[in-house]
Amino acid sequence: MNLDELRQTIEKLFPLTTEEINLHRDSAVSAVLRLRLALNKAEIRSAEPDSSATSGWRVNAWIKQGILLGFRLGRLEELKAPQGWHFFDKDTVPLHGFFVEDNVRIVPGGSTVRDGAHLAAGVIMMPPSYVNIGSYVGSGTLIDSHALVGSCAQVGERVHISAAAQIGGVLEPAGALPVIIEDDVLLGGNTGVYEGCVIKKRAVLASGVVLTGSTPIYDLVNGKVISRANENEPLIVPEGAVIVAGSRFVGKKSEFAREQGLSLYSPIIIKYRDEKTDARTALESALR
């Protein structure tokens, strides 16, 4: 089945009810398998660069529809892993298998990659960490301990996803842009990026920064507030921005807030990346 036929099959099956899909179960299961294989090899991506889009990216909704179709078709089964570990998941979303020739380094200790995710050569996973279906992780990226790459997230090359960083998954609605992390980005420890945010090249999120689609960012360098244009557009972090976790006084909102000295969490751009920042954020070559 070529990719055009795969797309047509998925778009035909996706609107059907579960009962209707079961009438074509063999064909549907085959399509989901072909989809996972194409995602593994990066023949297709759930989102891809598009210079004509405001965010620089466009979503391929039919691929996300195919992933959702797989979950609908799946039947719970027992998955056995080494050392006697047992898991229970849908039979249509198994674990991703790797070979040493793939040149992906997965350090022992409990990390998992779902089938239908692409990890390029040179990726390192420190334990425990998790990469979900539909994701793309570029060459030279480090996924540190307790880190998550959520469903359909797109991560570029040479990205450092620090310990406990969370990249949220976006499967539904199928047309929604997933989280995008472009090349040479640093996500510090305990950071979180959710709801289809786009982090442009070489940006730095310092420890503890959390971004969602509705989070305003305060750019001290340019004296402006960065927010998404509307509910259908992602929040876009500018290229090279260095963001720290700050706070904003909300005493003007009410007398109670003034009395209590209340502030809200606010991400702040304190500078844009320079040589000094590059030196501090460089990955240790010895780890590779």
FENVENVEN-V475980 format. One record per backbone hydrogen bond with DSSP energy under -1.0 kcal/mol. NH is the residue of the N-H (numbers start at 0). CO is the residue of the C=O. If there is no record, write none. Layout:
# FENVENVEN-V475980
nh->NH co->CO
nh->NH co->CO
This chain:
# FENVENVEN-V475980
nh->5 co->1
nh->6 co->2
nh->7 co->3
nh->8 co->4
nh->9 co->5
nh->10 co->6
nh->11 co->7
nh->12 co->8
nh->13 co->9
nh->15 co->12
nh->20 co->16
nh->21 co->17
nh->23 co->20
nh->24 co->21
nh->27 co->23
nh->28 co->24
nh->29 co->25
nh->30 co->26
nh->31 co->27
nh->32 co->28
nh->33 co->29
nh->34 co->30
nh->35 co->31
nh->36 co->32
nh->37 co->33
nh->38 co->34
nh->39 co->35
nh->40 co->36
nh->41 co->38
nh->42 co->37
nh->43 co->37
nh->47 co->57
nh->49 co->55
nh->52 co->49
nh->57 co->47
nh->59 co->45
nh->62 co->59
nh->63 co->59
nh->64 co->60
nh->65 co->61
nh->66 co->62
nh->67 co->63
nh->68 co->64
nh->69 co->65
nh->70 co->66
nh->71 co->67
nh->72 co->68
nh->73 co->69
nh->76 co->88
nh->78 co->86
nh->80 co->84
nh->84 co->81
nh->86 co->78
nh->88 co->76
nh->90 co->74
nh->92 co->89
nh->95 co->112
nh->101 co->98
nh->102 co->99
nh->104 co->122
nh->106 co->124
nh->111 co->128
nh->113 co->130
nh->114 co->93
nh->117 co->134
nh->119 co->136
nh->121 co->102
nh->122 co->119
nh->123 co->140
nh->124 co->104
nh->125 co->142
nh->129 co->146
nh->130 co->111
nh->131 co->148
nh->133 co->115
nh->134 co->131
nh->135 co->152
nh->136 co->117
nh->137 co->154
nh->140 co->137
nh->141 co->158
nh->142 co->123
nh->143 co->160
nh->145 co->127
nh->146 co->143
nh->147 co->164
nh->148 co->129
nh->149 co->166
nh->151 co->132
nh->152 co->149
nh->153 co->178
nh->154 co->135
nh->155 co->180
nh->157 co->138
nh->159 co->184
nh->160 co->141
nh->161 co->186
nh->163 co->144
nh->164 co->161
nh->165 co->190
nh->166 co->147
nh->167 co->192
nh->169 co->150
nh->175 co->172
nh->179 co->196
nh->180 co->153
nh->181 co->198
nh->183 co->156
nh->185 co->202
nh->186 co->159
nh->187 co->204
nh->189 co->162
nh->190 co->187
nh->191 co->208
nh->192 co->165
nh->193 co->210
nh->197 co->234
nh->198 co->179
nh->199 co->236
nh->201 co->182
nh->202 co->199
nh->203 co->240
nh->204 co->185
nh->205 co->242
nh->207 co->188
nh->208 co->205
nh->210 co->191
nh->214 co->211
nh->216 co->225
nh->217 co->266
nh->218 co->223
nh->219 co->217
nh->219 co->268
nh->222 co->218
nh->223 co->218
nh->225 co->216
nh->232 co->229
nh->236 co->197
nh->239 co->200
nh->240 co->237
nh->241 co->270
nh->242 co->203
nh->243 co->267
nh->245 co->265
nh->247 co->263
nh->249 co->261
nh->252 co->249
nh->257 co->253
nh->258 co->254
nh->259 co->255
nh->261 co->256
nh->263 co->247
nh->265 co->245
nh->267 co->243
nh->268 co->217
nh->269 co->241
nh->272 co->239
nh->277 co->273
nh->278 co->274
nh->279 co->275
nh->280 co->276
nh->286 co->283
nh->287 co->284
